[in-house]
């Protein structure tokens, strides 16, 4: 091996070690610290949703680093601990080498630590998902999260579009024009814009009502009649005077 190649090799190994340490820290945060004694460590014993997050967090990091499928598999296995690692060794011994891929590992991992009941629960939650009182942004995030458990139901762009559109609030859906291309991303963006416009209109109406109320109160205070001032002290009455201004005759 040439000096240049050897240096490059060691740099790559060091980089992999650094990543492994970073991923291990994520594992410890997600799965919690190892028990002091008699614990299984790794992902054994955690709830299905935590195990699901564990595998997704690792894959997200490795995707950002452009790791190959082979590197992902090695990186994930290196982070398994105790019973979780023994489980993988058992799976590996009973599987043909050509089948030991990253996708195979994810499927086996989810079957072991996530479980079918959790996946079925998320699938049902997806089928019943509607926007409700959520914003479009939150609805989209929840839609994408749960759709991963229902890939057979939303396998195409069109199916994503239809399910998302059906779940939108009625007052938004009727304002969104028909989509010729049935593009999911375009639908989401149009829903966000429509919601923002409606929110702005609602705020403007609230301000207008407040302004009209203040104007009405001011107008009422101006038009209210004032009470006449009451005279203080006795009122003096002088002698009667005839209309002609002459004094009455005295015999």
C-alpha positions as CSV (number, residue, x, y, z in Angstrom):
1,X,0.0,0.0,0.0
2,X,1.5,3.4,-1.0
3,X,1.9,6.1,1.7
4,X,-0.8,8.2,0.2
5,X,-3.2,5.3,0.0
6,X,-2.4,4.3,3.6
7,X,-2.9,7.8,4.9
8,X,-6.3,8.0,3.1
9,X,-7.2,4.6,4.6
10,X,-6.4,5.7,8.1
11,X,-8.3,9.0,7.7
12,X,-11.3,7.0,6.6
13,X,-11.1,4.6,9.5
14,X,-10.7,7.6,11.9
15,X,-13.8,9.2,10.3
16,X,-15.8,6.0,10.7
17,X,-14.7,5.8,14.4
18,X,-15.8,9.4,15.0
19,X,-19.2,8.7,13.4
20,X,-19.6,5.5,15.4
21,X,-19.0,7.5,18.6
22,X,-21.5,10.1,17.6
23,X,-24.1,7.5,16.7
24,X,-23.4,5.7,20.0
25,X,-24.2,8.9,21.9
26,X,-27.5,9.1,20.0
27,X,-28.2,5.5,21.0
28,X,-27.5,6.2,24.6
29,X,-29.8,9.3,24.6
30,X,-32.6,7.4,22.8
31,X,-32.4,4.0,24.6
32,X,-31.3,5.4,27.9
33,X,-28.2,4.5,30.0
34,X,-27.2,0.9,30.4
35,X,-28.5,-0.8,33.6
36,X,-25.9,-1.1,36.3
37,X,-26.3,-4.9,36.5
38,X,-28.1,-7.6,34.7
39,X,-29.3,-5.3,31.9
40,X,-29.4,-6.1,28.3
41,X,-28.2,-2.7,27.0
42,X,-28.5,-1.7,23.4
43,X,-32.1,-1.4,22.2
44,X,-33.4,-4.5,24.1
45,X,-36.4,-3.7,26.4
46,X,-37.2,-0.3,25.0
47,X,-40.7,0.6,23.7
48,X,-41.5,0.1,20.0
49,X,-41.7,3.8,19.2
50,X,-38.2,4.3,20.7
51,X,-36.8,1.4,18.8
52,X,-38.3,2.8,15.6
53,X,-36.8,6.2,16.3
54,X,-33.4,4.6,17.1
55,X,-33.1,3.0,13.7
56,X,-34.5,6.1,11.9
57,X,-32.0,8.4,13.6
58,X,-29.1,6.3,12.7
59,X,-30.2,6.0,9.1
60,X,-30.7,9.8,8.8
61,X,-27.1,10.4,10.0
62,X,-25.7,7.9,7.6
63,X,-27.7,9.3,4.7
64,X,-26.3,12.7,5.4
65,X,-22.8,11.2,5.3
66,X,-23.6,9.4,2.0
67,X,-22.8,6.0,3.4
68,X,-23.3,3.0,1.2
69,X,-25.7,0.2,2.2
70,X,-22.8,-1.9,3.2
71,X,-21.4,0.8,5.5
72,X,-24.8,1.4,7.0
73,X,-25.1,-2.3,7.9
74,X,-21.7,-2.4,9.5
75,X,-22.3,0.9,11.4
76,X,-25.7,-0.3,12.7
77,X,-24.4,-3.7,13.9
78,X,-21.4,-2.0,15.6
79,X,-23.9,-0.2,17.9
80,X,-25.8,-3.2,19.0
81,X,-25.2,-4.3,22.5
82,X,-25.4,-7.5,24.6
83,X,-28.7,-9.3,23.8
84,X,-29.3,-7.2,20.8
85,X,-26.0,-8.1,19.3
86,X,-26.5,-11.8,20.1
87,X,-29.8,-11.6,18.4
88,X,-28.1,-10.3,15.2
89,X,-25.4,-13.1,15.3
90,X,-28.2,-15.6,15.4
91,X,-30.0,-14.0,12.5
92,X,-26.7,-13.8,10.6
93,X,-25.8,-17.5,11.1
94,X,-29.1,-18.6,9.7
95,X,-29.1,-16.3,6.6
96,X,-27.3,-16.5,3.3
97,X,-24.5,-13.9,3.0
98,X,-25.9,-12.3,-0.1
99,X,-29.2,-11.6,1.8
100,X,-27.4,-9.7,4.6
101,X,-28.1,-6.2,3.4
102,X,-29.1,-3.0,5.1
103,X,-32.7,-3.4,4.0
104,X,-32.7,-6.9,5.4
105,X,-31.3,-5.7,8.7
106,X,-34.0,-2.9,9.0
107,X,-36.8,-5.4,8.3
108,X,-35.4,-7.9,10.8
109,X,-34.8,-5.2,13.4
110,X,-38.3,-3.8,13.1
111,X,-39.8,-7.2,13.3
112,X,-37.9,-7.9,16.5
113,X,-38.0,-4.6,18.4
114,X,-40.9,-2.7,16.8
115,X,-43.3,-5.5,16.4
116,X,-46.3,-6.1,14.2
117,X,-48.9,-4.8,16.7
118,X,-47.2,-1.3,16.9
119,X,-47.0,-1.2,13.1
120,X,-50.7,-2.1,12.8
121,X,-51.6,0.5,15.3
122,X,-49.8,3.2,13.4
123,X,-51.4,2.0,10.2
124,X,-54.9,2.4,11.7
125,X,-53.9,5.8,13.0
126,X,-52.9,6.8,9.5
127,X,-56.2,5.6,8.0
128,X,-58.1,7.8,10.5
129,X,-55.8,10.8,10.2
130,X,-57.4,14.1,9.5
131,X,-56.2,17.7,9.8
132,X,-58.7,18.7,12.5
133,X,-57.5,21.7,14.4
134,X,-53.9,21.3,13.4
135,X,-52.1,23.6,11.0
136,X,-51.2,22.3,7.5
137,X,-47.6,22.1,8.6
138,X,-48.3,19.8,11.6
139,X,-50.8,17.8,9.6
140,X,-48.2,17.2,6.8
141,X,-45.5,16.1,9.4
142,X,-47.9,13.6,11.0
143,X,-49.1,12.4,7.6
144,X,-45.5,11.7,6.5
145,X,-44.6,10.0,9.8
146,X,-47.5,7.6,9.8
147,X,-47.5,6.9,6.0
148,X,-44.3,5.0,6.5
149,X,-46.3,2.3,8.2
150,X,-48.8,2.2,5.4
151,X,-46.6,2.0,2.3
152,X,-48.9,-0.5,0.6
153,X,-51.8,1.9,0.9
154,X,-50.0,5.0,-0.3
155,X,-47.4,3.5,-2.7
156,X,-47.8,6.1,-5.4
157,X,-47.8,9.9,-5.7
158,X,-51.5,9.8,-6.6
159,X,-52.4,7.8,-3.5
160,X,-50.4,10.2,-1.3
161,X,-52.3,13.1,-2.9
162,X,-55.8,11.6,-2.4
163,X,-55.3,10.6,1.2
164,X,-53.8,14.0,2.2
165,X,-56.5,15.9,0.4
166,X,-59.3,13.8,1.9
167,X,-57.9,14.7,5.4
168,X,-57.9,18.4,4.9
169,X,-60.4,20.6,6.7
170,X,-63.5,21.2,4.5
171,X,-63.0,25.0,4.5
172,X,-59.5,24.6,3.0
173,X,-60.3,21.8,0.6
174,X,-63.1,23.6,-1.1
175,X,-60.9,26.6,-1.7
176,X,-58.1,24.6,-3.3
177,X,-58.5,24.4,-7.1
178,X,-58.5,21.1,-8.9
179,X,-55.0,19.7,-9.4
180,X,-54.3,18.5,-12.9
181,X,-51.0,16.8,-12.1
182,X,-52.1,15.4,-8.8
183,X,-48.7,16.3,-7.3
184,X,-48.5,15.7,-3.6
185,X,-45.9,18.5,-2.9
186,X,-47.9,21.0,-5.0
187,X,-51.0,20.2,-3.0
188,X,-49.3,20.7,0.3
189,X,-47.9,24.0,-0.7
190,X,-51.2,25.2,-2.0
191,X,-52.9,24.1,1.2
192,X,-50.3,26.1,3.2
193,X,-50.8,29.2,1.1
194,X,-54.6,28.9,1.3
195,X,-54.5,28.5,5.1
196,X,-52.2,31.5,5.4
197,X,-54.5,33.7,3.3
198,X,-57.6,32.6,5.4
199,X,-55.7,33.3,8.6
200,X,-54.8,36.8,7.3
201,X,-58.4,37.5,6.3
202,X,-59.6,36.4,9.7
203,X,-57.1,38.7,11.5
204,X,-58.2,41.6,9.3
205,X,-61.8,40.9,10.1
206,X,-61.1,40.9,13.8
207,X,-59.2,44.2,13.5
208,X,-62.1,45.7,11.5
209,X,-64.7,44.6,14.0
210,X,-62.6,46.1,16.8
211,X,-62.3,49.4,14.9
212,X,-66.0,49.5,14.2
213,X,-66.8,48.8,17.9
214,X,-64.6,51.7,19.0
215,X,-66.1,54.1,16.5
216,X,-69.6,53.1,17.6
217,X,-68.8,53.7,21.2
218,X,-67.2,57.1,20.4
219,X,-70.2,58.1,18.3
220,X,-72.7,57.2,21.1
221,X,-70.8,59.2,23.6
222,X,-70.9,62.3,21.3
223,X,-74.6,62.1,20.6
224,X,-75.7,61.5,24.1
225,X,-77.8,64.6,25.3
226,X,-76.4,66.7,28.1
227,X,-78.4,67.4,31.3
228,X,-79.5,71.0,31.9
229,X,-77.7,72.7,34.7
230,X,-79.8,73.3,37.8
231,X,-79.9,76.9,39.2
232,X,-78.6,77.4,42.7
233,X,-80.6,79.5,45.3
234,X,-84.1,81.0,45.2
235,X,-85.5,82.5,42.0
236,X,-86.6,86.2,42.4
237,X,-90.0,87.2,40.9
238,X,-90.6,90.9,40.0
239,X,-93.9,92.7,39.6
240,X,-96.2,91.8,36.8
241,X,-96.2,94.0,33.8
242,X,-99.0,94.2,31.3
243,X,-98.4,93.6,27.7
244,X,-98.7,97.4,26.9
245,X,-96.1,98.2,29.5
246,X,-98.6,100.6,31.5
247,X,-99.0,100.5,35.3
248,X,-102.5,99.4,36.4
249,X,-104.9,102.2,37.4
250,X,-105.3,102.9,41.2
251,X,-108.5,104.5,42.5
